[in-house]
Amino acid sequence: MLNKVFLQGRLVADPELRQTNNGTAVASFRLAVDRDYKSRDSDKREADFINCVAWRGVAEFVSRYFTKGRMAVIEGRLQVREYNDKDGNRRYATEVVAGSVYFCDKKREGVPTASPGKFEELEEDDGELPF
């Protein structure tokens, strides 16, 4: 079975960091992802607004370094949760569970460029190929 999702888009609001009852960090955020085509009527790109959730270290990383408007690349999996609302009706929530989150816009001062422990920053490229 395969369940792998890659998204690139902008955060529509600051991530919301919470703790579970046992102290596990969880961050929720929404990503606006442009569609590949423009609307016929307005010549504007439409977007999908995708709910995302991150856990533990990734949650802390996202809540610390990402804010509304930041461009991000999310690598994760699609999850569909079932729950009952306050009236007892069965509801479904679809979200992307982020395994890794990467910056995809210009570097900001004092902000790492990737998820902790994944990569280290390289000095600016001089244009020379290493081979």
N, C-alpha and C positions, 0 to 999 in steps of 0.2 A: 504494500500500500504506500501511497505517496501523498503527502499533504505539505506542500512547501509554497510559501507566498513571498514575493518580493514586491515592495511598493516604494515609490518615490513621490513625495509630496510635501506640503507645508502644514505645520501644526496650526489648527484653527484657534487654539487657546493654550494657555499654560497647562502642562500636565498636572494632574491631581494625584498627590502621593498620600497613601493611607497605609495603615498597618493592620494586618489580620489580628485576631485575638491572641495568637501565639507569637506576634511580633514580626511576621514576615512582611517585607515591604512590597507594595503593589502600586503601580502607577497606571492611571487611565488617561488616554488622550485621543484626540481625533485628528485624522490626517486628511487634508483636501488633496485629491489626486485628479489632475486634469485628464479628460478623455482625449483620445487620439483625433477627434474630429471637432469641427466647429458647427454651431447651430446655423441652420439655413436662414433663420429670421434675423438674427442679430450679429452674425459673424463672430460670435464670442465662443470661447471654449467652455464647455460645461465641465463640471467636476463631480466626483463622487466623494462623499464624506464618510470615511471609514473609521469605525471604532477600533482602537488598539488598546492592549493591556500588556504591561511588562511586570515581571516579578523579580524580587531579590535585588541583586547587584545592578541588573539592567534597569530596574525601576528607579533605583537611586541615581544612576547615571543620567537617565532621561530627565528626571525631575530637577537635577542639579544644573544641567547644561543646556537644556532645550527650553525655549520659550515660544510664545505665539509668533508665527511668521517664519520660524526657522525651517529650512529645507532639510528633510531627513530621508534616509533610505532605511527601510525596515525589512529585516529577514525574519520570517517566522512561519507560523502555521495558522490555518483557519480553524476556528472553533465555534460550534453552535451549542449554546446552553439553553436548557428548558427550565422554566420556572412558572409558578402560579402568581398572578397579580393579586392585589388586595381584594378583588371581587371573586377570586377563585378561578379566573380564566387562565387557561394554559397559554403561555407566551414563549417566544423564542428570541434569543439575542445572538447575533452573529458578530464576531470580532476576530481580529488578528492578534494572536499571542506572539509578541515580539521576542525572538531569541537573541537578536543583535540589532543595534541601532547605530547608524553612522551619520555623520554630518555630510551635507551635500551642498553647502553654500560656502561663502568666503569665511576663512578662519577669523575668529574673534579673539581678541587678546585674552590670554589666560584660560583658554578653553581647549581641552584635549581634542584630537581629531578623530578618535575612534573609541569604541567600547573599551573599558579597562582591560589590559592584558592581551588585547588582540593584535595591535600593531604599534610600532613606534614611529614617530615623525621623522622624516628624512629632510635633510637640508635642501634648499631650492635647487632644482635641476639646472645643470649648466649646458644641457643640450647634447652632451656627449653620450654615446651609447657605451655600455660597459663591456661590449664584445667586439 
